[in-house]
Structures are given as C-alpha cells and as structure tokens.
Amino acid sequence: MRYAIVIVLLFAIFVPFAPFANAGIVPCGTEKGPDGVVSNPCNLCHLYTGAKNIVDFLLFDFILPLAIVAFLIGGIFMLASSGNPQMLQTGKTAITNATIGIFIAFGAWLIIATVLNTLGYRGFTAAWNEPPICKPPLVAQPPPPPVPIAKKFCYKPSPSAGVPESCQDLGTQEACETGPPGCLDGTCRTSCPSTPPPPLPPSGTLAHEEAKQKLADAGITTSSTGDCSDKNNSHCTSLDGVRQSTIDGIIAFKQECGGGQCTVNISGGTERGHSTTGACTHGNGCKIDISLNTKLNNYVQNSYEPIGKCFPAASVCYRSPSGQIWAREHNPPHWDVAFR
C-alpha cells in the first residue's frame, strides 16, 4: 500500500509538467527567421501571460491532481480501517485537509488571476476570463525599390565649333530609345545638362526702343504677329535686353547682303516662347529671328558654309565666316540666327 501511494504521488507531481515541455510557460522568443533574428520577441504583455500560465498550472495541473490523490488516500484509509479508529481518523483528516486546501488554492487563484488579467487588460477583468492576446510586434517592412528615372531627354552634343548643343524632352524613355521619334546621333539621359548663363559681353545690352532705333537707322525693320513689343508676350517682338553685339552683327549682315539691298526684317527677339536650351538663346539677347525672303535666302545659302541640322527644330544650318549660325526653321518659316 505504501509503495502504491508513493507511485501515485510521483505521477501526480511530474506528469503535469509535460504540457510545458514543448509549449513553454511564456509563448515568445521561440521562433527565428532565416537571418537568425527572433521573429516573436517577448514584451510586457507576455509577462502577464506567463504569470497567468504559472498560476493556472499550479492550480489545475498540480494542486488538483494532488487533491485527488489525497481524496483517494483518505478513502483507502477509511475503507481499510476495519474498525481501527486511528486509521479512520487519518483518512478523515486527509480528506478534510484536501478540501480546505482546494478552497484556499481556488481563493488564491481568483485573487491572483484577477489582478493579472486586470493589469493585462488595463481594466477590471475576472479570473475566469482569458488573458489578453499578445499582438505580434510591428516588423518594419523593407523600403520599396527605387523607381528608375526615365531616360527621356535626347541630348546631342555640339557637332562642331559654333553649333550649339541640344536637349529635347521626348516624353518617355521608350520614345527616346526606340522611337518614334527616337534620339538619332544623340544619347538618352534622365535630364538635360544645366548650362550656366554666359556672362554679358563688354558692350552690354540695349533697351527695346534704343535697339529698334539703331536697326531703323540701318534700314532694318521689326514685326510681330501681335503688333506689340511686350517681352512677356510670346506674340510680340521685343528687343529689350538684346546684346549690342547682336545688333551690330545684324547691321553688318544688312550691309553685306547684296550690297545692302537685301530686305532684313526681325520677327523675333528676347520675348518669351523661345527655347532656353544652350548658352546662346533669345532670352539672353544672343539670338534673333529674321523673316525669309528670296534675296536674303540665296545670299545665306550661297555665301555661308552648310553644317547640316544643328538642332531638332532646324531643317538646315549655315555658318558665316564670322561664326554666326543661321538655322532655317519651318514653324513658322524664319531664320533663327545666333550671334556668338
């Protein structure tokens, strides 16, 4: 009988520990990712969960089995007493003590589990409620891969001295690389190269009326589709800010062209609406537009060196002995002249 009681006690004590052999009292810190970093780290919530698991274990998996064993022992003693008052009393005492122990254990469980649940829920929660579910930690997601910048700008370097470089936005990388229109004789880039504005020449610049008077004295006229000279209006022809060297250059051309007999009319100056690409532009007073006419066209084409297509909007370009670049454009038809 004594050995049977010892075996029952050992079974009641050690078997309840089995559920925790694999699961663990605190359900965290057990999983690792491919990089070896713990994927379910412990936090304050797991502290309450672990304490609640310990209390539940002591009551339901340890004390209750011991109480059952105590009831069995007490019953065995009472049945085997056969009128022996000492054995009968021993059995009654075992059953009474087991009953009192159960009430004490359940009372302690009610108090401790209620306190733990209340701390975990941050509000009064009875012991028989489930403990709070610990949320997994927020794992920072890797940043998305950078979006490649489209190479949609067609850049063409200067083909020869005196011919400006060009850079045109073709809208998409596909249009730049494969077309249409494509980027023939150039390279597709993510942006146009920034060119610092050229310094003003020593001769400086002129106001509109001053430049217009100098041209009129040389027999050169000006015109615009809007019949105006507002620099901020693309329909006007403004000479405000034009370089002195540009005015001198067109006056010299007038004197050379057909012995001064060519008609020279300026149809575009420093007003808005022109291209701003390159070092020599309308905006900085380096370029002007000249209307087409037969005598002037023939003089340029027969006297100046053809240099091909110097930028996308030009159909053909010519270079004068003094370095001027005459580019013939068709929208609208005119000469785009760069005085460098």
C-alpha positions as CSV (number, residue, x, y, z in Angstrom):
1,M,0.0,0.0,0.0
2,R,2.8,2.4,0.9
3,Y,4.6,1.9,-2.4
4,A,1.3,2.4,-4.4
5,I,0.8,5.8,-2.6
6,V,4.4,6.9,-3.5
7,I,3.9,6.0,-7.2
8,V,0.6,7.8,-7.3
9,L,2.2,10.9,-5.8
10,L,5.2,10.9,-8.2
11,F,2.7,10.5,-11.2
12,A,0.6,13.4,-9.9
13,I,3.7,15.7,-9.4
14,F,5.7,15.1,-12.6
15,V,3.1,14.4,-15.3
16,P,1.5,17.9,-15.2
17,F,4.9,19.4,-16.3
18,A,4.6,17.6,-19.6
19,P,2.4,20.3,-21.4
20,F,5.1,22.9,-20.8
21,A,7.9,20.8,-22.2
22,N,7.1,21.9,-25.8
23,A,4.8,24.9,-25.5
24,G,6.7,26.8,-22.8
25,I,5.2,28.9,-20.0
26,V,5.9,32.2,-21.9
27,P,4.9,31.8,-25.6
28,C,7.6,34.1,-27.1
29,G,11.2,34.2,-28.1
30,T,11.0,30.7,-29.7
31,E,10.9,31.5,-33.4
32,K,13.7,32.7,-35.6
33,G,13.7,34.0,-39.1
34,P,16.1,32.9,-42.0
35,D,18.5,35.6,-40.8
36,G,18.7,34.2,-37.3
37,V,16.8,37.1,-35.7
38,V,14.0,36.2,-33.3
39,S,10.7,36.8,-35.0
40,N,8.4,36.7,-32.0
41,P,10.3,38.7,-29.3
42,C,8.9,39.0,-25.8
43,N,7.2,42.1,-24.5
44,L,5.3,43.3,-21.4
45,C,2.2,41.5,-22.5
46,H,4.0,38.2,-22.4
47,L,5.0,38.8,-18.7
48,Y,1.3,38.9,-17.7
49,T,0.6,35.8,-19.9
50,G,3.5,33.9,-18.4
51,A,2.4,34.7,-14.8
52,K,-1.2,33.7,-15.6
53,N,0.1,30.4,-17.1
54,I,2.1,29.7,-13.9
55,V,-0.9,30.3,-11.7
56,D,-3.2,28.1,-13.9
57,F,-0.5,25.4,-13.9
58,L,-0.2,25.4,-10.1
59,L,-4.0,25.1,-9.6
60,F,-5.3,22.9,-12.4
61,D,-2.2,20.8,-13.2
62,F,-0.5,20.5,-9.8
63,I,-2.8,21.1,-6.8
64,L,-6.0,19.5,-8.2
65,P,-4.2,16.2,-9.0
66,L,-2.6,16.3,-5.5
67,A,-6.1,16.8,-4.0
68,I,-7.5,13.9,-6.0
69,V,-4.6,11.7,-4.7
70,A,-5.3,13.0,-1.1
71,F,-9.0,12.0,-1.5
72,L,-8.0,8.6,-2.8
73,I,-5.6,8.0,0.1
74,G,-8.2,9.2,2.7
75,G,-10.8,6.9,1.1
76,I,-8.4,4.0,1.2
77,F,-7.6,4.6,4.8
78,M,-11.3,4.7,5.7
79,L,-12.1,1.6,3.8
80,A,-9.1,-0.3,5.2
81,S,-9.6,0.8,8.8
82,S,-11.9,-2.2,9.7
83,G,-12.9,-0.6,12.9
84,N,-9.4,0.8,13.6
85,P,-10.2,4.3,14.9
86,Q,-6.7,5.6,14.2
87,M,-6.8,4.7,10.5
88,L,-10.3,6.0,10.2
89,Q,-9.3,9.3,11.7
90,T,-6.2,9.5,9.4
91,G,-8.5,9.1,6.3
92,K,-10.9,11.7,7.5
93,T,-8.1,14.2,8.2
94,A,-6.6,13.6,4.7
95,I,-10.0,14.3,3.0
96,T,-10.7,17.4,5.3
97,N,-7.3,18.9,4.6
98,A,-7.6,18.3,0.9
99,T,-10.9,20.0,0.8
100,I,-9.6,23.0,2.8
101,G,-6.5,23.2,0.5
102,I,-8.7,23.3,-2.6
103,F,-10.8,26.2,-1.3
104,I,-7.6,28.1,-0.3
105,A,-6.0,27.4,-3.7
106,F,-9.1,28.5,-5.6
107,G,-9.4,31.6,-3.5
108,A,-5.8,32.5,-4.2
109,W,-6.3,31.8,-7.9
110,L,-9.3,34.1,-8.0
111,I,-7.3,36.9,-6.5
112,I,-4.0,36.5,-8.4
113,A,-5.6,35.7,-11.8
114,T,-8.0,38.7,-11.5
115,V,-5.1,41.0,-10.7
116,L,-3.0,39.7,-13.6
117,N,-5.9,39.9,-16.1
118,T,-6.8,43.4,-14.9
119,L,-3.2,44.6,-15.4
120,G,-3.1,42.9,-18.8
121,Y,-6.4,44.3,-20.0
122,R,-6.0,47.7,-18.3
123,G,-9.5,47.3,-16.8
124,F,-11.1,45.1,-14.3
125,T,-11.3,41.5,-15.7
126,A,-12.3,38.5,-13.7
127,A,-10.0,35.5,-13.2
128,W,-12.1,33.2,-15.4
129,N,-11.6,35.4,-18.5
130,E,-8.9,34.6,-21.0
131,P,-5.7,36.6,-20.6
132,P,-5.0,39.2,-23.2
133,I,-3.7,38.0,-26.6
134,C,-0.3,39.5,-27.2
135,K,-0.1,41.1,-30.6
136,P,3.0,40.4,-32.6
137,P,5.5,43.2,-32.8
138,L,5.3,45.5,-35.8
139,V,8.1,44.5,-38.2
140,A,9.4,47.3,-40.3
141,Q,8.9,46.5,-44.0
142,P,11.8,47.0,-46.3
143,P,11.6,50.1,-48.4
144,P,10.3,49.7,-51.9
145,P,12.9,49.5,-54.6
146,P,13.7,52.9,-56.0
147,V,11.8,53.8,-59.2
148,P,14.3,54.2,-62.0
149,I,14.3,57.6,-63.5
150,A,13.2,57.6,-67.1
151,K,15.9,58.5,-69.7
152,K,13.5,60.6,-71.8
153,F,15.8,63.5,-72.7
154,C,17.5,63.3,-76.1
155,Y,20.9,65.1,-75.7
156,K,23.0,65.9,-78.8
157,P,26.4,67.5,-78.2
158,S,27.7,70.3,-80.4
159,P,28.7,68.7,-83.7
160,S,31.3,71.4,-84.4
161,A,32.6,74.7,-83.2
162,G,29.9,77.4,-83.2
163,V,27.0,75.0,-83.3
164,P,25.0,74.8,-80.1
165,E,24.2,71.5,-78.3
166,S,20.6,70.5,-78.0
167,C,18.5,68.6,-75.4
168,Q,14.8,67.7,-76.1
169,D,12.2,66.1,-73.8
170,L,10.7,63.2,-75.8
171,G,8.1,62.3,-73.2
172,T,9.0,58.7,-72.4
173,Q,12.2,56.6,-72.3
174,E,10.7,54.3,-75.0
175,A,10.1,57.2,-77.3
176,C,13.7,58.3,-76.8
177,E,15.4,54.9,-77.2
178,T,13.3,53.2,-79.9
179,G,11.1,55.9,-81.3
180,P,9.3,57.5,-82.7
181,P,10.9,59.9,-82.9
182,G,14.0,58.4,-81.3
183,C,17.2,60.0,-80.5
184,L,19.4,59.7,-83.6
185,D,23.0,60.8,-83.2
186,G,22.4,61.5,-79.5
187,T,22.1,59.8,-76.1
188,C,19.0,59.4,-73.9
189,R,19.5,61.0,-70.5
190,T,17.5,61.5,-67.3
191,S,17.8,65.3,-67.6
192,C,19.2,68.0,-69.7
193,P,22.6,69.3,-68.7
194,S,22.5,72.6,-66.9
195,T,24.4,75.3,-68.7
196,P,25.5,78.3,-66.7
197,P,24.3,81.5,-68.3
198,P,27.1,83.2,-70.3
199,P,28.4,86.5,-68.9
200,L,27.2,89.6,-70.6
201,P,29.6,90.9,-73.3
202,P,31.6,94.1,-72.5
203,S,29.3,96.0,-74.9
204,G,26.3,95.2,-72.6
205,T,22.6,95.1,-73.7
206,L,20.1,97.6,-75.1
207,A,16.6,98.6,-74.3
208,H,13.9,97.9,-76.9
209,E,13.5,101.5,-78.2
210,E,17.2,102.0,-78.4
211,A,17.8,98.8,-80.3
212,K,14.9,99.4,-82.6
213,Q,16.2,102.9,-83.5
214,K,19.7,101.6,-84.3
215,L,18.1,99.0,-86.6
216,A,15.8,101.5,-88.3
217,D,18.8,103.8,-89.0
218,A,20.4,100.9,-90.8
219,G,17.2,100.1,-92.8
220,I,16.2,97.1,-90.8
221,T,12.5,96.7,-89.7
222,T,10.8,94.7,-87.0
223,S,7.4,93.0,-87.0
224,S,5.2,90.7,-84.8
225,T,2.0,88.7,-85.1
226,G,0.6,90.7,-82.1
227,D,1.9,94.1,-83.3
228,C,3.5,94.7,-79.9
229,S,6.8,94.7,-78.1
230,D,5.9,93.2,-74.7
231,K,8.8,90.9,-73.6
232,N,6.3,88.7,-71.6
233,N,4.0,88.1,-74.5
234,S,5.1,85.4,-77.0
235,H,3.1,87.1,-79.8
236,C,5.2,90.2,-79.6
237,T,8.7,91.0,-80.9
238,S,10.8,92.5,-78.1
239,L,14.4,93.8,-78.3
240,D,14.5,94.6,-74.6
241,G,17.8,93.1,-73.3
242,V,19.2,92.3,-76.7
243,R,23.0,92.4,-76.9
244,Q,24.8,95.2,-78.5
245,S,26.9,92.7,-80.4
246,T,23.8,91.1,-81.8
247,I,22.5,94.4,-83.1
248,D,26.0,95.2,-84.6
249,G,26.0,91.7,-86.2
250,I,22.7,92.1,-88.0
251,I,23.5,95.6,-89.1
252,A,26.8,94.3,-90.6
253,F,24.9,91.5,-92.3
254,K,22.5,94.0,-93.8
255,Q,25.4,95.9,-95.3
256,E,27.0,92.7,-96.7
257,C,23.8,91.1,-98.1
258,G,23.5,92.1,-101.8
259,G,25.5,95.3,-101.2
260,G,22.9,96.5,-98.7
261,Q,20.0,95.7,-101.0
262,C,18.6,92.7,-99.0
263,T,15.4,93.2,-97.1
264,V,16.0,92.4,-93.4
265,N,13.0,92.1,-91.0
266,I,13.3,91.0,-87.4
267,S,10.3,88.8,-86.4
268,G,11.6,87.5,-83.1
269,G,13.8,88.8,-80.3
270,T,14.0,88.4,-76.5
271,E,10.3,87.8,-75.8
272,R,9.0,84.7,-74.1
273,G,8.2,81.5,-76.0
274,H,11.6,80.6,-77.4
275,S,13.8,77.7,-76.5
276,T,16.0,78.2,-73.4
277,T,18.4,75.3,-74.2
278,G,22.1,76.2,-74.8
279,A,24.4,79.1,-74.0
280,C,23.1,81.3,-76.8
281,T,19.4,81.9,-76.5
282,H,16.7,84.5,-77.4
283,G,16.2,85.2,-73.7
284,N,19.8,86.3,-73.1
285,G,19.9,88.5,-76.2
286,C,22.2,86.3,-78.3
287,K,19.6,85.2,-80.9
288,I,17.1,86.9,-83.2
289,D,14.6,85.6,-85.8
290,I,14.7,87.0,-89.3
291,S,11.9,86.7,-91.9
292,L,12.5,84.8,-95.1
293,N,12.8,86.4,-98.5
294,T,14.3,85.2,-101.8
295,K,17.3,87.6,-102.0
296,L,18.3,87.1,-98.3
297,N,17.8,83.3,-98.5
298,N,20.0,83.0,-101.6
299,Y,22.7,85.1,-100.0
300,V,22.9,82.9,-96.9
301,Q,22.7,79.6,-98.8
302,N,25.4,80.6,-101.4
303,S,27.7,82.6,-99.1
304,Y,27.8,80.6,-95.9
305,E,29.1,77.1,-95.1
306,P,26.3,74.4,-94.7
307,I,26.8,72.5,-91.5
308,G,23.7,70.2,-91.6
309,K,21.0,70.1,-89.0
310,C,22.3,71.9,-85.9
311,F,19.3,71.3,-83.6
312,P,16.0,69.4,-83.9
313,A,13.7,72.3,-85.0
314,A,16.1,73.3,-87.8
315,S,15.9,71.8,-91.3
316,V,19.4,73.1,-92.3
317,C,22.0,75.3,-90.8
318,Y,24.8,77.6,-92.2
319,R,27.8,79.2,-90.5
320,S,29.1,82.6,-91.6
321,P,32.8,83.4,-91.7
322,S,32.4,85.5,-88.5
323,G,30.8,82.5,-86.7
324,Q,27.1,83.3,-86.9
325,I,24.8,80.3,-87.1
326,W,21.9,80.6,-89.4
327,A,19.3,77.9,-88.8
328,R,16.2,77.6,-91.1
329,E,13.0,76.7,-89.2
330,H,9.6,76.0,-90.6
331,N,7.1,76.5,-87.8
332,P,6.7,79.3,-88.6
333,P,9.2,79.8,-91.5
334,H,12.1,82.0,-90.5
335,W,15.8,82.2,-89.9
336,D,17.0,81.6,-86.3
337,V,20.3,83.5,-86.1
338,A,22.8,83.1,-83.3
339,F,25.4,85.9,-82.9
340,R,28.1,84.5,-80.6
